[in-house]
Amino acid sequence: MGRPIKKTKMAQTTDAFGGDLSGKIAVTAYRPSGASKVDSTTAYIISQRASQKFKIHLEDSTEKVYCLRAVAPGSLSATPPSGADGVFCVQVILDDSTVAYVEKFYNNTIHCVTAAGTTKTIKYQLNAEGTDEGQVSGVANVDVR
């Protein structure tokens, strides 16, 4: 798997004292095995399990292991790979305001794929929706919760 991404970029378990979990990597959409796609407004990554498998907090407050896919939400497969409960995607806004989807996270960079199929490895930062378009040249923006 290589070195996992920093825990500071992911939410740990839910805070028993009502701690703020905002600022963690947001899940754009997910699809449980054999079910329909869910466009997420509250799901986020909790921890990394493998290079493309992550434990995520879902809309219904459950936590499951899902596989990251670099596809638009409408293209998420109903059949996840072995060892995963489903698939999910994370949208990223590139420095030229192009929408892409993360294929792989690294500590300081991401590997992503645009709708046109262009692949790119670029540095990223975590930003809230609406403040994340074209701010810094050479830096992509990943939404947070």
BALOBA-1460 file (C-alpha; in Angstrom, 3 decimals):
// residues 145
<rec num="1" residu="m" x="0.000" y="0.000" z="0.000"/>
<rec num="2" residu="g" x="2.874" y="2.362" z="0.626"/>
<rec num="3" residu="r" x="2.646" y="5.142" z="3.154"/>
<rec num="4" residu="p" x="-0.966" y="5.953" z="4.157"/>
<rec num="5" residu="i" x="-2.214" y="9.520" z="3.971"/>
<rec num="6" residu="k" x="-1.928" y="11.633" z="7.115"/>
<rec num="7" residu="k" x="-4.561" y="11.038" z="9.765"/>
<rec num="8" residu="t" x="-4.962" y="14.810" z="10.130"/>
<rec num="9" residu="k" x="-6.615" y="14.824" z="6.690"/>
<rec num="10" residu="m" x="-9.200" y="12.259" z="7.774"/>
<rec num="11" residu="a" x="-11.717" y="12.216" z="10.615"/>
<rec num="12" residu="q" x="-10.858" y="9.797" z="13.372"/>
<rec num="13" residu="t" x="-13.729" y="8.082" z="15.142"/>
<rec num="14" residu="t" x="-16.623" y="10.268" z="16.176"/>
<rec num="15" residu="d" x="-15.761" y="12.542" z="19.069"/>
<rec num="16" residu="a" x="-17.552" y="11.422" z="22.254"/>
<rec num="17" residu="f" x="-17.366" y="14.985" z="23.566"/>
<rec num="18" residu="g" x="-19.091" y="16.555" z="20.566"/>
<rec num="19" residu="g" x="-15.816" y="17.621" z="18.944"/>
<rec num="20" residu="d" x="-15.840" y="19.316" z="15.567"/>
<rec num="21" residu="l" x="-15.088" y="16.874" z="12.724"/>
<rec num="22" residu="s" x="-15.263" y="19.518" z="9.987"/>
<rec num="23" residu="g" x="-12.304" y="19.954" z="7.657"/>
<rec num="24" residu="k" x="-12.093" y="16.282" z="6.707"/>
<rec num="25" residu="i" x="-12.106" y="14.888" z="3.141"/>
<rec num="26" residu="a" x="-15.669" y="14.862" z="1.801"/>
<rec num="27" residu="v" x="-17.190" y="11.962" z="-0.141"/>
<rec num="28" residu="t" x="-18.972" y="13.276" z="-3.259"/>
<rec num="29" residu="a" x="-21.140" y="10.185" z="-3.814"/>
<rec num="30" residu="y" x="-21.176" y="6.518" z="-2.878"/>
<rec num="31" residu="r" x="-22.934" y="3.342" z="-3.952"/>
<rec num="32" residu="p" x="-23.469" y="0.407" z="-1.589"/>
<rec num="33" residu="s" x="-23.164" y="-3.073" z="-3.079"/>
<rec num="34" residu="g" x="-26.281" y="-3.839" z="-5.128"/>
<rec num="35" residu="a" x="-28.044" y="-0.593" z="-4.145"/>
<rec num="36" residu="s" x="-28.550" y="2.792" z="-5.779"/>
<rec num="37" residu="k" x="-26.152" y="5.731" z="-5.737"/>
<rec num="38" residu="v" x="-26.308" y="8.262" z="-2.888"/>
<rec num="39" residu="d" x="-25.236" y="11.858" z="-3.593"/>
<rec num="40" residu="s" x="-23.631" y="12.725" z="-0.300"/>
<rec num="41" residu="t" x="-23.858" y="15.904" z="1.723"/>
<rec num="42" residu="t" x="-22.433" y="14.568" z="4.994"/>
<rec num="43" residu="a" x="-20.255" y="11.510" z="4.217"/>
<rec num="44" residu="y" x="-16.517" y="11.764" z="4.864"/>
<rec num="45" residu="i" x="-13.373" y="9.628" z="5.025"/>
<rec num="46" residu="i" x="-12.495" y="8.253" z="8.462"/>
<rec num="47" residu="s" x="-9.387" y="6.168" z="7.752"/>
<rec num="48" residu="q" x="-7.413" y="4.421" z="5.043"/>
<rec num="49" residu="r" x="-7.511" y="0.600" z="4.829"/>
<rec num="50" residu="a" x="-5.573" y="0.004" z="1.584"/>
<rec num="51" residu="s" x="-4.336" y="2.126" z="-1.316"/>
<rec num="52" residu="q" x="-7.883" y="2.582" z="-2.628"/>
<rec num="53" residu="k" x="-10.018" y="1.280" z="0.245"/>
<rec num="54" residu="f" x="-11.209" y="3.663" z="2.918"/>
<rec num="55" residu="k" x="-13.476" y="3.473" z="5.932"/>
<rec num="56" residu="i" x="-16.112" y="6.169" z="5.380"/>
<rec num="57" residu="h" x="-18.874" y="7.657" z="7.521"/>
<rec num="58" residu="l" x="-22.121" y="7.414" z="5.525"/>
<rec num="59" residu="e" x="-25.296" y="9.514" z="5.420"/>
<rec num="60" residu="d" x="-27.102" y="7.096" z="7.772"/>
<rec num="61" residu="s" x="-24.294" y="7.436" z="10.378"/>
<rec num="62" residu="t" x="-22.897" y="3.957" z="9.729"/>
<rec num="63" residu="e" x="-19.245" y="3.347" z="8.922"/>
<rec num="64" residu="k" x="-18.176" y="0.924" z="6.181"/>
<rec num="65" residu="v" x="-15.151" y="0.116" z="4.022"/>
<rec num="66" residu="y" x="-15.634" y="1.393" z="0.465"/>
<rec num="67" residu="c" x="-13.362" y="1.420" z="-2.583"/>
<rec num="68" residu="l" x="-12.311" y="4.748" z="-4.153"/>
<rec num="69" residu="r" x="-13.066" y="5.076" z="-7.877"/>
<rec num="70" residu="a" x="-12.054" y="7.905" z="-10.243"/>
<rec num="71" residu="v" x="-15.424" y="8.185" z="-11.991"/>
<rec num="72" residu="a" x="-18.347" y="10.591" z="-12.007"/>
<rec num="73" residu="p" x="-21.087" y="9.768" z="-9.457"/>
<rec num="74" residu="g" x="-23.416" y="8.409" z="-12.147"/>
<rec num="75" residu="s" x="-20.787" y="5.854" z="-13.206"/>
<rec num="76" residu="l" x="-20.257" y="4.191" z="-9.824"/>
<rec num="77" residu="s" x="-20.493" y="0.411" z="-10.168"/>
<rec num="78" residu="a" x="-23.115" y="-1.602" z="-8.273"/>
<rec num="79" residu="t" x="-20.567" y="-4.390" z="-7.788"/>
<rec num="80" residu="p" x="-17.653" y="-3.423" z="-5.517"/>
<rec num="81" residu="p" x="-14.317" y="-5.255" z="-5.477"/>
<rec num="82" residu="s" x="-13.685" y="-8.019" z="-2.959"/>
<rec num="83" residu="g" x="-13.357" y="-6.766" z="0.622"/>
<rec num="84" residu="a" x="-15.396" y="-3.588" z="0.109"/>
<rec num="85" residu="d" x="-19.021" y="-2.818" z="0.990"/>
<rec num="86" residu="g" x="-19.382" y="-0.445" z="-1.953"/>
<rec num="87" residu="v" x="-17.660" y="2.202" z="-4.074"/>
<rec num="88" residu="f" x="-17.339" y="5.973" z="-3.709"/>
<rec num="89" residu="c" x="-15.855" y="8.996" z="-5.467"/>
<rec num="90" residu="v" x="-14.204" y="12.235" z="-4.364"/>
<rec num="91" residu="q" x="-14.497" y="15.263" z="-6.631"/>
<rec num="92" residu="v" x="-11.594" y="17.671" z="-6.993"/>
<rec num="93" residu="i" x="-11.458" y="21.113" z="-8.623"/>
<rec num="94" residu="l" x="-8.204" y="21.593" z="-10.539"/>
<rec num="95" residu="d" x="-6.327" y="24.905" z="-10.703"/>
<rec num="96" residu="d" x="-7.977" y="25.707" z="-14.069"/>
<rec num="97" residu="s" x="-11.492" y="25.056" z="-12.587"/>
<rec num="98" residu="t" x="-11.756" y="21.666" z="-14.314"/>
<rec num="99" residu="v" x="-13.695" y="19.004" z="-12.393"/>
<rec num="100" residu="a" x="-11.841" y="15.727" z="-11.880"/>
<rec num="101" residu="y" x="-12.170" y="12.669" z="-9.635"/>
<rec num="102" residu="v" x="-9.463" y="11.341" z="-7.317"/>
<rec num="103" residu="e" x="-7.961" y="8.004" z="-8.288"/>
<rec num="104" residu="k" x="-5.385" y="7.843" z="-5.504"/>
<rec num="105" residu="f" x="-4.457" y="9.979" z="-2.495"/>
<rec num="106" residu="y" x="-0.880" y="10.632" z="-1.445"/>
<rec num="107" residu="n" x="0.208" y="12.845" z="1.466"/>
<rec num="108" residu="n" x="0.873" y="15.956" z="-0.605"/>
<rec num="109" residu="t" x="-0.490" y="15.061" z="-4.030"/>
<rec num="110" residu="i" x="-3.389" y="13.281" z="-5.683"/>
<rec num="111" residu="h" x="-3.654" y="11.301" z="-8.900"/>
<rec num="112" residu="c" x="-6.907" y="12.262" z="-10.609"/>
<rec num="113" residu="v" x="-8.844" y="11.733" z="-13.833"/>
<rec num="114" residu="t" x="-10.949" y="14.352" z="-15.654"/>
<rec num="115" residu="a" x="-14.208" y="13.628" z="-17.497"/>
<rec num="116" residu="a" x="-12.219" y="13.697" z="-20.748"/>
<rec num="117" residu="g" x="-10.000" y="10.890" z="-19.432"/>
<rec num="118" residu="t" x="-6.913" y="13.041" z="-18.859"/>
<rec num="119" residu="t" x="-4.850" y="11.888" z="-15.875"/>
<rec num="120" residu="k" x="-2.901" y="14.262" z="-13.697"/>
<rec num="121" residu="t" x="-0.795" y="14.185" z="-10.531"/>
<rec num="122" residu="i" x="-1.086" y="17.480" z="-8.661"/>
<rec num="123" residu="k" x="-0.631" y="18.958" z="-5.194"/>
<rec num="124" residu="y" x="-3.876" y="19.437" z="-3.282"/>
<rec num="125" residu="q" x="-5.358" y="21.397" z="-0.421"/>
<rec num="126" residu="l" x="-8.560" y="20.950" z="1.565"/>
<rec num="127" residu="n" x="-11.155" y="23.724" z="1.077"/>
<rec num="128" residu="a" x="-14.853" y="24.260" z="1.686"/>
<rec num="129" residu="e" x="-17.230" y="24.162" z="-1.299"/>
<rec num="130" residu="g" x="-17.612" y="27.571" z="-2.913"/>
<rec num="131" residu="t" x="-14.131" y="28.787" z="-1.894"/>
<rec num="132" residu="d" x="-12.234" y="26.217" z="-3.894"/>
<rec num="133" residu="e" x="-12.045" y="27.338" z="-7.500"/>
<rec num="134" residu="g" x="-8.843" y="28.523" z="-9.123"/>
<rec num="135" residu="q" x="-7.262" y="29.942" z="-5.986"/>
<rec num="136" residu="v" x="-3.667" y="28.768" z="-6.347"/>
<rec num="137" residu="s" x="-1.874" y="27.852" z="-9.561"/>
<rec num="138" residu="g" x="-0.659" y="24.254" z="-9.576"/>
<rec num="139" residu="v" x="-2.827" y="23.246" z="-6.599"/>
<rec num="140" residu="a" x="-6.097" y="21.285" z="-6.766"/>
<rec num="141" residu="n" x="-8.882" y="21.704" z="-4.212"/>
<rec num="142" residu="v" x="-10.628" y="18.823" z="-2.441"/>
<rec num="143" residu="d" x="-13.919" y="19.563" z="-0.666"/>
<rec num="144" residu="v" x="-14.207" y="19.106" z="3.090"/>
<rec num="145" residu="r" x="-17.054" y="18.487" z="5.554"/>
